Amino acid sequence: MTFKVFLHRKAAKFLEDMNTRDRERVKEGLKSLQDFPAAGLDLVKISGEDDVYRVRFGKLRALFKVYKSEKTIVIVKIDHRKRVYG
């Protein structure tokens, strides 16, 4: 099942401000979310939320919401692990 992956404007802004090496690593990981849930990434469902997951890239985390009926994933937030959940 192939999903379309979209970035929220805040996530896109954070991605723009990152250094090149980290940005490319995160972009490649986010592209592989098209094969959700078999993306081969460190994915964890966020407890207490409906269809909200996190993916880990070293010390960075990306939170995303899955819309299964539309086959769409929206990356809501990308940030350092200490700040992403707040």
Backbone torsions as a table, in degrees:
resi	resn	phi	psi	omega
1	MET	NA	124.4	-178.3
2	THR	-101.1	130.1	178.5
3	PHE	-105.1	151.7	170.5
4	LYS	-91.8	135.5	-177.6
5	VAL	-111.5	126.3	179.0
6	PHE	-122.2	150.2	176.8
7	LEU	-105.8	132.1	169.7
8	HIS	-68.2	153.5	-175.3
9	ARG	-61.4	-33.1	178.1
10	LYS	-69.2	-38.2	177.3
11	ALA	-67.7	-39.5	178.5
12	ALA	-64.9	-38.9	178.6
13	LYS	-64.1	-44.6	178.6
14	PHE	-62.6	-40.2	179.6
15	LEU	-64.0	-39.6	177.6
16	GLU	-62.0	-37.4	-174.8
17	ASP	-82.0	-6.3	-178.2
18	MET	-77.2	161.5	174.1
19	ASN	-71.0	159.4	-170.7
20	THR	-60.5	-43.0	-177.3
21	ARG	-62.4	-49.0	179.5
22	ASP	-65.5	-40.3	-179.1
23	ARG	-60.1	-45.0	-179.7
24	GLU	-65.9	-38.0	178.7
25	ARG	-64.0	-43.9	-179.9
26	VAL	-68.3	-42.0	179.8
27	LYS	-60.2	-42.6	178.4
28	GLU	-63.2	-40.9	177.9
29	GLY	-64.8	-40.8	179.9
30	LEU	-67.9	-34.2	176.6
31	LYS	-63.7	-35.8	-178.8
32	SER	-72.2	-10.2	175.2
33	LEU	-67.2	-12.4	177.1
34	GLN	-59.4	-26.2	-179.8
35	ASP	-95.4	23.7	-179.3
36	PHE	-53.7	138.2	-0.2
37	PRO	-90.0	0.4	-178.7
38	ALA	-90.9	42.5	-174.4
39	ALA	-78.9	-15.3	-178.8
40	GLY	74.1	24.6	179.3
41	LEU	-111.8	169.3	176.6
42	ASP	-81.9	85.9	-178.0
43	LEU	-103.1	138.0	176.6
44	VAL	-138.5	132.6	175.4
45	LYS	-74.1	136.6	178.6
46	ILE	-80.8	122.0	-177.7
47	SER	-68.8	143.8	178.9
48	GLY	84.2	-1.9	-180.0
49	GLU	-120.4	148.5	177.9
50	ASP	-89.3	118.8	175.0
51	ASP	55.6	35.5	174.8
52	VAL	-110.9	130.6	-177.1
53	TYR	-129.5	166.5	171.8
54	ARG	-127.5	148.9	174.8
55	VAL	-125.5	140.6	-173.6
56	ARG	-105.0	134.1	172.9
57	PHE	-129.3	82.6	-176.2
58	GLY	65.2	-121.6	178.9
59	LYS	-89.9	0.3	178.4
60	LEU	-98.9	150.3	176.9
61	ARG	-130.6	146.2	172.9
62	ALA	-122.6	126.6	175.9
63	LEU	-98.3	135.4	180.0
64	PHE	-143.4	153.6	179.4
65	LYS	-111.5	136.1	-178.3
66	VAL	-105.7	126.4	174.2
67	TYR	-109.2	92.7	-172.8
68	LYS	-65.7	-38.1	-177.6
69	SER	-67.1	-32.1	178.1
70	GLU	-94.8	-3.2	-176.2
71	LYS	53.3	50.8	-176.6
72	THR	-130.3	142.1	173.3
73	ILE	-122.9	130.9	177.8
74	VAL	-115.0	119.1	175.9
75	ILE	-78.9	111.0	-173.5
76	VAL	-85.5	-41.7	-173.9
77	LYS	-151.7	140.1	172.5
78	ILE	-128.2	128.9	179.7
79	ASP	-165.8	176.9	176.3
80	HIS	-65.8	150.4	-174.1
81	ARG	-59.1	-27.4	-179.0
82	LYS	-76.7	-22.6	-174.5
83	ARG	-110.0	-15.0	-169.8
84	VAL	-69.6	-31.3	-173.8
85	TYR	-86.4	-10.1	-176.1
86	GLY	-82.8	NA	NA
